[in-house]
Amino acid sequence: MELDNITRPAGQAQPLSDEDKRFLRELVETNRGEHHGRLSYMDIMFELEHHYGNSLPGPVLGEVARLLGTSPAQLNGFVTFYTMLSTEPRGQHVVRVCTSGPCHVTGAPSIVAELKRLLGVELGETTSDGMFALEASSCLGICGVSPALMIDDDAYGNLTPEDLPRILDAKRAGGTQ
């Protein structure tokens, strides 16, 4: 299923169009087929965030809950449990810095400090141009290359503060490094 053809701005909260409802129905049914009749909430949420600009608007979650046969409250509980999902608008690129023990002792505090300086934001904020959201993550699962961060789906490890301008510039230009 093609997801990029109707990308919405982050935080869109207007009522769902028939086209949105059709997209959501197809997404849930495709997911059900890919998982042999079962559903992967996480796969669905990731695809929805990609489609709706790095956030999960309330009307979308309400319709998805209906399609999944669950309550909006239960789905919201799922979404708010995972820090990588958001119901709030975020930047075009989400920068997640690992702050777990292994990353902390190998330099994560200096990575966080340099990202704050370079981006001009605090953790949990989005740059004024809407390009980057900066978030802390309790673990990215790549401790062997700590300190580490992810920007969208791209992981970077063995980082030093000096690596960050190159990585951010590449993301601004549409690349990975």
N, C-alpha and C positions, 0 to 999 in steps of 0.2 A: 504494500500500500504506500503510495507517495504521500509524504507528509509535508513537504516544503511548498507545495503549490498554493496554499492558502494560509500562510503563516500570519498570525495575528499579533498586534502590538502587545507588549507586556501589560498585564493588569486589565485587560478588556473585561468589562463587567456588564455589557449590554445583554439583553435577552438573546437566547440562542436562535439562530436562523434555521430554516429547514435544512440548509446545507451543513450547518454545524451538527444538527441532530443526525443527519445521514452519515456524516464522517464518524461520529461517536459510535453509532450502531455498527458500522463496518469495522471499526477498530476493535470493538469488543468481540464481535463474531470472528474476526481474523485471529485474534488472540486465543479464543476458545478452540479454534481449529488447530492452531500451532501447538497447543498444549493438550491435545487429545481429549477435549471436552472440559478440561479444567481451566481455570483462569489464573493468570499471573498479574496480580494487582500492580506490582512494581513495574513490570514491562509496560502496562497500560499507562501508568502515571508518567513514566519517562517519555513515552511517545506523546502524551498530552502536553507535557512541559515543552517539549521540542516544538510542537505545533502551535502552542499558545504563547510563546515568547518567554520561557523560563519561569512561568508561574501557572498555577492551577486556579482559574477563576471559579467562584462559587457556583454560578449557573452550570458550568461544565461538570463540576463534581456532583451536583444534584442530578443531572441527567445520567451521568455514568453510574451513580448509585442505583438509580431506577433500572438501568439496563443490566446491572450486575445482580439485581434482586436483593440489595442490602439497603440499610438506612443511610441517609446522608451523614448522620452522626458517626456511624461506624466507619464509613469511608474517610471522614474528616479525622477521626482518631488514627487511622492508618497513616494518612498524609502527614499529620503533625508529629507523629512518632519519629519519622525519618528526617534527619536534618538536611538531607540532600534534596528534599522536596519542599516546595514553598507555595503558599496560597497568596503571598505578597509579591508584587512586581519586583523583578531583579534585573540586573544588567544583562546585556547581550551575551556576555561571557561570565561564567561563575568561577571564581578563583577560590579553591578550597585548600587551605593550608593545614597540613597535619600537625596537631599539637599534642599528640600522644607522648608517652614517656620516651620511647626510642628517638622520636624526632626532636623532642624537647632537648634531650641531652646532647644531640649532635648538631644543634644550631637553629631549631625552629624559631626561637624568640627573635633572632637577628633577621630571619627571613620575614617574619610578620612585621617587624619594625620597618624594614626596607620597603615592603609592599605598601604599608600605610603611607610612607613618605612618597613613594613613586606615584601612587594612585590618588593621594590626597584624601583618603577616607579611613574610617575606623572599621574594625570588624563588624559585619552586619550591615554595612552601608554600600551604596552604589555610587559610582563616579558621576559627576554632574553631566557628563555627555552620554550617560546610560550604557557605556561600553563594558564596564567591569563591576561585578559585585564581589566583595571580599568577605569570605566566611572562614571560620575555623572548623576543622573536622577532628573528631576524636581519634580516628584511625582511617587511613586509606588502604591498609593491608599491604603496603610495600615497605615494610620496616627495614629490609635489607639494603635499601638505597636512601636511608634517611639522611638529612631532612628532605621531605618530599611535599609536593603540592600537585593538584590537578587543576587544569583549566578545561572546563567542559568534560570531555571524555579523554583528554590527553594527560598522561602522568609524566612528572618530571622529578628526578631524584638526584641524590648527591649534590644538593644545591648549595651555592654560596650566594650572598647578597649580590655579588657582581654578575651572576647569571641572569638576574631578574629583568634588567632592561631589555636584553636580547629576546627573552621569552615573551615579554609583554609586547614589544614592537612587532614580533612575528605574528602574534595573535591579532593585533590591530590591522596588520596587512593581510590577514586571512589564512595564515599558515600555522604550523605547529612549533617551529623553532626558527 
